[in-house]
Amino acid sequence: MNKEFRLPDEGEGLTEADIVSWHVKPGDTVTINQVIVEIETAKAVVELPSPYAGTVSALLVAEGQTVDVGIPIITIDVPVAGEAPVADAAPADTAGAEADTETAAQPQPPAAAPPAATPARQPVLVGYGVKPGSTSRRPRKVPPTRPGSYPTSPPGAGLVPPPPRAASPGGPSTARLAKPPVRRLARDLGIDLTGLTGSGPEGSVTREDVQKAAGEATVRSTPRTFEEPTAGPHPVAQLSPAGAGASEERIPVRGVRKHTAAAMVASAFTAPHVTEFLQVDVTETMAAVRRARELPEFAGVKVSPLLFVAKALLVAVRRHPMINSSWDEAAQEIVVKRPVNLGIAVAAERGLLVPNVKGADSLALADLARSLDALGTTARAGKATPEELSGGTITITNVGVFGVDAGTPILLPGEAAILAFGQVRDLPWVVDGALAVRKVTTLSLSFDHRIVDGELGSAVLRDVGSMLADPVRMLAWS
């Protein structure tokens, strides 16, 4: 019998996701918990496992297409004899992202009579599910239609039309599921499909046809390392050469970049930002970094100046708890957060990601180093989970790795402060009344002026600077 697997809710209040890549195709045999597809939400790329063992009947959604939560994306032919064991084998927190699509002619196994029908949640992979009709999304802006821009074309290769079925409550129609991603790409690039000769099955226009018409070749940029400055151009600048005579290039905004843009706009125009700057002599901190690298407790762990900046900020939060808070507009309250979930901004290939270390204030220095190292590696690889990317309470952004001294960082929504750590440079500094060459950095602290006044913001920044100038203060104040 055919089972439909619906796009699950990842438990973060997200209503849609993009299909990044399929790991299976029609006719493939799959097992329970085998990864079948990668999806990209507004926060992370997530691998979805199969809740069934059987044979793939059809892929209902093309790669690159945006799908609402609760919409079927694949059908799997499950042998009748193996239905009960498959259902039992699914984990309690992941079972139920499927919907039966048995044909009327197929015999039903004996089962107890179900209770009276009541409004129920649709089963999904994670969490408690989606109530019928509860999934909503903002209406998309529809660009003006150019004559001939949207011709009818055959469905993409590898897609098999789903069997007729009743529309699911609250879900979009079948027409939305059949929306070709190639048309979206053509619309974004301003390409008229009627003037193209398709190279796909039955003459259909493919993504490569559209890209060729736009005079571009897709080039994926290499993720930058988190600790090393980059001399090359930004990944956006490496997209591709424009076609002959092209005056502009249009880049679709989706996934992480779309989420980041919305969050930054919401923060910039909601929280009144104030940024303060402080130059600090970090010569002693750089010496402490070298000493820590030699200690057995830090064996196999990447120790950088960022570790000491993070520890100094955590100690400052303990001394000034109000800096680790948020503004509740509805309740007109300031919410002081405990514990401290320390966010670290990471420049990944997919855009800006800010994973956070849960309970960072309770970790020893060596454990904090391991957590920061693991989190940065995971985020740069695009494997950070929604849990790791949510729930942060205060953030550090290391702009020094890009070779700059300072900036005015924008707060993450729901946080009251963000600290920018600039590059460490050799500069002249007055030491005991005489000039000397010292290791100097610039700290920039942005804060929400509704919560943090100038005195508190200055105190936090001064404390962080004092601990970096003299790391022994971290021990005295811890």
C-alpha positions in Angstrom: 0.0 0.0 0.0 1.2 3.5 -0.7 2.1 5.7 2.3 2.5 9.5 1.9 5.2 11.2 3.9 4.3 14.8 4.8 6.8 17.6 5.3 7.3 17.7 9.1 7.2 20.6 11.5 10.7 20.9 12.9 9.4 22.3 16.2 10.5 25.9 15.7 7.2 27.4 14.5 8.3 27.3 10.8 5.6 26.9 8.2 7.6 26.1 5.1 10.9 24.7 3.8 12.9 24.3 0.6 13.7 20.9 -0.9 17.5 21.0 -1.2 18.2 17.5 -2.6 16.6 14.1 -2.8 18.7 11.1 -1.8 16.3 8.6 -3.4 14.4 8.3 -6.7 11.3 6.3 -7.8 12.0 2.6 -7.7 14.6 2.8 -4.9 14.2 0.5 -1.9 14.4 2.4 1.5 14.6 1.3 5.1 13.3 2.8 8.3 15.3 5.9 9.3 17.2 6.0 6.1 17.9 9.6 5.0 15.7 10.3 2.0 15.8 14.1 1.6 17.6 17.3 2.7 15.4 20.3 3.4 16.4 23.9 4.2 14.3 25.8 6.7 14.9 29.4 7.7 17.4 28.2 10.2 19.2 25.1 9.1 19.6 22.3 6.6 17.9 19.2 8.0 18.1 15.6 6.8 14.8 13.8 7.0 14.7 10.0 7.6 12.1 7.6 6.2 9.4 6.4 8.6 8.7 3.4 6.4 10.5 0.5 4.8 9.4 -0.1 1.2 9.8 1.1 -2.4 9.7 4.8 -3.4 6.6 5.2 -5.6 6.9 8.9 -6.4 8.7 12.2 -5.5 5.9 14.7 -5.2 8.1 17.8 -5.0 11.0 18.9 -7.1 14.4 20.1 -5.7 14.4 23.8 -5.1 10.7 24.0 -4.5 9.2 25.6 -1.4 6.7 23.4 0.4 4.3 24.1 3.3 4.5 22.0 6.5 2.1 19.1 6.3 2.1 18.7 2.5 3.1 15.3 1.2 6.5 15.2 -0.5 7.0 11.5 -1.3 5.0 8.3 -1.5 6.4 4.9 -0.4 4.9 1.5 -1.3 4.9 -0.4 1.9 4.2 -4.2 1.9 1.0 -5.0 3.7 2.6 -7.8 5.8 5.3 -5.3 7.0 2.9 -2.5 7.9 2.5 -3.2 11.6 6.2 -3.8 12.4 7.1 -0.6 10.5 4.7 1.5 12.6 5.9 -0.1 15.8 9.6 0.5 14.9 9.2 4.3 14.4 10.4 6.3 17.3 7.8 8.0 19.5 9.0 11.5 18.7 9.3 11.0 15.0 6.5 8.6 14.0 3.4 9.9 12.3 4.6 12.1 9.5 2.8 10.0 7.0 -0.8 9.7 5.6 -2.3 6.5 4.2 -3.3 6.6 0.6 -4.6 3.1 0.1 -6.8 2.5 -2.8 -10.4 1.6 -2.3 -10.0 -1.8 -3.8 -7.3 -2.8 -1.4 -8.5 -4.9 1.6 -8.2 -3.3 5.0 -6.6 -5.2 7.9 -8.8 -5.9 10.9 -8.8 -3.1 13.4 -10.8 -1.8 16.3 -13.5 0.7 15.5 -12.0 4.3 15.8 -13.5 6.8 18.2 -15.9 9.5 17.0 -14.3 11.8 14.6 -12.9 14.9 16.2 -10.7 17.7 15.0 -7.2 16.2 15.3 -3.6 17.3 14.5 -2.0 16.0 11.3 0.8 13.6 12.1 4.3 15.0 11.5 7.8 13.9 12.1 8.7 16.1 15.1 6.6 17.6 17.9 2.9 17.4 18.4 1.9 18.1 14.8 -0.1 20.7 13.0 -3.7 21.3 13.6 -5.9 21.2 10.5 -6.2 24.6 9.1 -3.6 26.0 11.5 -0.7 26.3 9.0 -0.6 29.7 7.5 1.9 31.7 5.5 2.2 35.2 4.4 0.9 35.8 0.9 3.6 36.0 -1.7 4.1 39.1 -3.7 3.2 38.3 -7.3 5.3 40.2 -9.8 3.6 41.8 -12.8 3.1 39.2 -15.5 4.9 39.7 -18.7 3.2 38.4 -21.8 4.5 34.9 -22.5 6.5 34.6 -19.4 4.7 31.6 -17.9 4.0 29.0 -20.6 2.7 25.6 -19.7 5.6 23.0 -19.6 5.8 19.3 -18.7 6.8 18.5 -15.1 10.4 18.1 -14.2 12.3 14.9 -14.8 12.1 12.4 -11.9 8.7 13.6 -10.7 5.7 11.3 -10.8 2.3 12.9 -10.5 0.6 11.8 -7.3 -2.6 9.8 -7.4 -5.9 11.7 -7.1 -6.7 12.4 -3.4 -8.8 14.6 -1.3 -7.3 17.9 -0.4 -5.9 17.9 3.1 -7.4 20.3 5.6 -5.6 23.7 5.6 -3.2 22.6 2.9 -2.6 24.1 -0.5 -4.0 22.6 -3.6 -2.3 20.1 -5.9 -1.6 23.0 -8.3 0.8 24.4 -5.8 2.7 21.1 -5.5 3.1 21.1 -9.3 4.7 24.5 -9.5 7.9 24.0 -11.4 11.0 25.5 -9.7 12.4 26.2 -13.2 9.7 28.8 -13.8 10.7 30.5 -10.5 14.3 30.6 -11.6 13.4 32.1 -14.9 11.2 34.7 -13.3 14.0 35.7 -10.9 16.5 35.9 -13.7 14.1 37.7 -16.0 14.2 35.0 -18.7 11.3 34.5 -21.2 10.7 30.8 -21.3 8.9 31.0 -24.7 12.2 31.9 -26.4 14.1 28.9 -25.1 14.6 25.4 -26.6 14.3 22.8 -23.9 16.8 20.0 -23.5 14.8 18.0 -20.9 12.4 15.1 -21.4 9.8 15.8 -24.1 11.4 19.2 -24.8 10.9 20.6 -21.3 13.1 23.5 -20.2 15.6 22.7 -17.5 17.4 24.7 -14.9 20.6 24.5 -17.0 18.7 25.9 -20.0 17.6 28.9 -18.0 21.1 29.5 -16.6 22.6 29.2 -20.0 20.2 31.7 -21.4 21.1 34.1 -18.5 24.8 33.7 -19.5 25.9 32.2 -16.3 27.4 29.0 -14.9 26.5 28.0 -11.3 29.6 28.3 -9.1 29.4 27.3 -5.5 31.7 29.3 -3.1 33.9 27.6 -0.6 33.0 28.1 3.1 35.4 30.4 4.9 37.2 29.3 8.0 36.0 30.9 11.1 39.3 31.8 12.6 41.3 32.9 9.5 40.8 36.1 7.6 40.1 35.7 3.9 41.9 37.7 1.2 39.6 36.6 -1.6 36.3 38.1 -2.6 33.1 37.5 -0.7 31.1 34.5 -1.9 28.4 36.8 -3.3 31.0 38.3 -5.5 32.0 34.9 -6.8 28.6 33.9 -8.2 29.4 34.0 -11.9 30.3 36.4 -14.7 27.2 38.2 -16.1 26.2 37.5 -19.7 27.3 39.8 -22.5 25.5 43.2 -22.1 23.9 42.2 -18.8 23.6 45.3 -16.5 22.5 43.4 -13.4 22.2 39.9 -11.8 19.3 38.8 -9.7 19.9 36.4 -6.8 16.9 34.6 -5.2 16.6 35.3 -1.5 15.5 32.2 0.4 16.4 30.0 3.4 18.9 31.4 5.9 19.5 34.7 4.0 15.8 35.4 3.9 15.4 34.7 7.6 18.4 36.8 8.5 17.2 39.7 6.4 13.8 39.7 8.1 15.4 39.3 11.6 17.8 42.2 11.0 15.1 44.6 9.7 12.8 43.7 12.6 15.6 44.3 15.2 17.0 47.5 13.6 13.5 49.1 13.5 12.3 47.7 16.9 15.1 48.0 19.4 16.8 51.4 19.8 20.5 50.5 19.3 23.4 52.1 21.0 27.0 51.0 20.3 30.0 51.8 22.5 33.7 51.1 21.6 36.7 50.3 23.7 40.4 49.8 22.7 42.1 47.2 24.9 45.7 46.1 25.3 45.3 42.3 25.1 49.0 41.4 25.2 48.5 39.3 28.4 45.5 37.5 26.9 47.5 36.5 23.8 50.2 35.1 26.1 47.5 33.2 28.0 46.2 31.8 24.7 49.7 30.4 24.0 50.0 28.9 27.5 46.6 27.3 27.3 47.5 25.5 24.0 50.3 23.8 25.8 48.2 22.5 28.7 47.0 18.8 28.6 43.4 19.9 29.4 43.2 21.6 26.0 44.8 18.8 24.0 43.1 18.4 20.6 41.0 21.6 21.1 41.3 24.8 19.1 42.3 27.5 21.5 41.9 31.1 20.2 41.5 34.6 21.6 37.8 34.2 21.0 37.7 31.7 23.9 38.9 34.3 26.4 36.6 37.0 25.0 33.7 34.5 25.5 34.8 33.7 29.0 35.2 37.4 29.9 31.7 38.2 28.6 30.2 35.3 30.6 31.8 36.6 33.7 30.6 40.1 33.0 27.0 38.7 32.6 27.3 37.1 36.0 28.3 40.6 37.4 25.6 42.4 35.5 22.6 40.0 34.8 20.4 42.6 33.2 22.6 42.5 30.1 21.3 38.9 29.5 17.7 39.8 29.0 15.0 40.6 26.5 12.0 43.0 26.1 8.5 41.6 26.3 6.4 44.2 24.5 3.1 42.4 25.0 3.6 42.1 28.8 5.6 45.3 29.1 8.2 43.4 31.1 12.0 42.9 31.0 12.8 39.2 31.0 16.1 38.4 32.6 17.4 35.1 31.2 19.0 32.3 33.1 21.2 30.5 32.2 23.4 32.1 29.5 23.1 30.6 26.0 26.1 32.2 24.3 25.6 32.8 20.5 28.6 32.8 18.2 28.1 34.4 14.7 29.5 32.1 12.0 30.0 33.1 8.3 28.9 29.9 6.5 28.3 29.2 2.9 24.5 29.5 3.4 24.8 32.9 5.1 25.1 34.2 8.6 24.4 31.5 11.2 24.4 32.1 15.0 24.4 28.8 16.9 24.6 29.0 20.6 26.2 27.1 23.5 23.5 26.2 26.0 24.4 27.0 29.6 27.8 28.4 28.6 28.1 30.2 32.0 28.3 26.9 33.8 31.2 25.5 31.7 34.8 25.3 32.6 37.2 27.0 30.2 38.3 23.7 28.6 34.7 22.6 28.1 33.7 26.0 26.7 36.6 25.7 24.2 35.4 22.3 23.0 31.8 23.5 22.7 32.8 26.6 20.7 35.0 24.5 18.4 32.4 21.9 17.8 29.6 24.4 17.3 31.7 26.4 14.7 32.6 23.3 12.8 29.0 22.1 12.7 27.6 25.4 11.6 30.2 25.9 8.8 29.4 22.5 7.5 25.7 23.4 7.3 24.7 20.8 9.9 23.6 23.0 12.8 20.3 21.9 14.1 17.3 24.2 14.8 17.8 23.6 18.5 21.4 24.9 18.2 20.3 27.9 16.2 17.6 29.0 18.6 17.3 30.1 22.2 20.4 32.4 22.4 20.5 35.1 25.0 23.6 37.1 24.1 26.0 37.0 21.2 29.6 37.5 20.1 30.6 38.3 16.5 34.3 38.0 15.6 34.7 40.6 12.9 38.5 40.5 13.5 38.8 37.4 11.3 37.8 39.5 8.3 40.6 42.0 9.0 38.6 44.9 10.4 38.9 46.7 13.7 35.3 47.4 14.8 31.7 47.6 13.7 28.2 48.4 14.9 26.6 44.9 15.2 22.8 44.6 15.0 21.1 42.8 17.9 19.5 39.4 17.3 15.8 39.6 18.0 15.0 38.7 21.6 18.5 39.7 22.9 19.7 42.8 24.7 23.4 42.9 23.7 25.9 41.7 21.1 29.7 42.1 21.4 32.0 42.5 18.4 35.6 41.4 18.7 38.0 43.2 16.3 41.3 42.1 14.9 44.3 42.0 17.2 47.1 44.3 15.9 50.5 45.6 16.9 50.0 49.2 18.0 52.0 51.7 20.1 50.7 51.8 23.6 51.8 53.7 26.7 53.0 51.2 29.4 54.4 52.6 32.7 54.8 56.0 31.1 56.7 54.8 28.0 55.7 53.9 24.5 55.8 50.2 23.7 54.5 47.9 20.9 51.5 46.0 22.3 48.8 43.7 21.0 45.6 45.8 20.8 42.0 45.1 19.8 38.8 47.1 19.7 35.6 45.9 21.4 32.2 47.1 20.2 29.1 46.5 22.4 25.7 47.2 20.9 22.7 47.1 23.3 19.0 47.7 23.5 18.6 51.1 25.1 15.1 50.2 26.3 16.7 47.7 28.7 20.4 48.7 29.0 21.2 52.3 29.9 24.6 53.9 29.3 25.9 53.1 32.7 25.1 49.4 32.5 26.4 49.1 28.9 29.6 50.9 29.8 30.1 48.7 32.9 29.8 45.5 30.9 32.2 46.7 28.2 34.7 48.0 30.8 34.6 44.7 32.7 35.2 42.7 29.5 38.1 44.9 28.6 39.6 44.7 32.1 39.6 40.9 32.0 41.2 40.8 28.6 43.9 43.3 29.7 44.6 41.2 32.8 43.2 37.6 32.5 43.8 37.1 36.3 40.7 39.2 36.9 38.6 36.4 35.4 39.7 34.2 38.3 39.0 37.0 40.8 35.6 37.8 39.5 34.4 34.2 38.6 
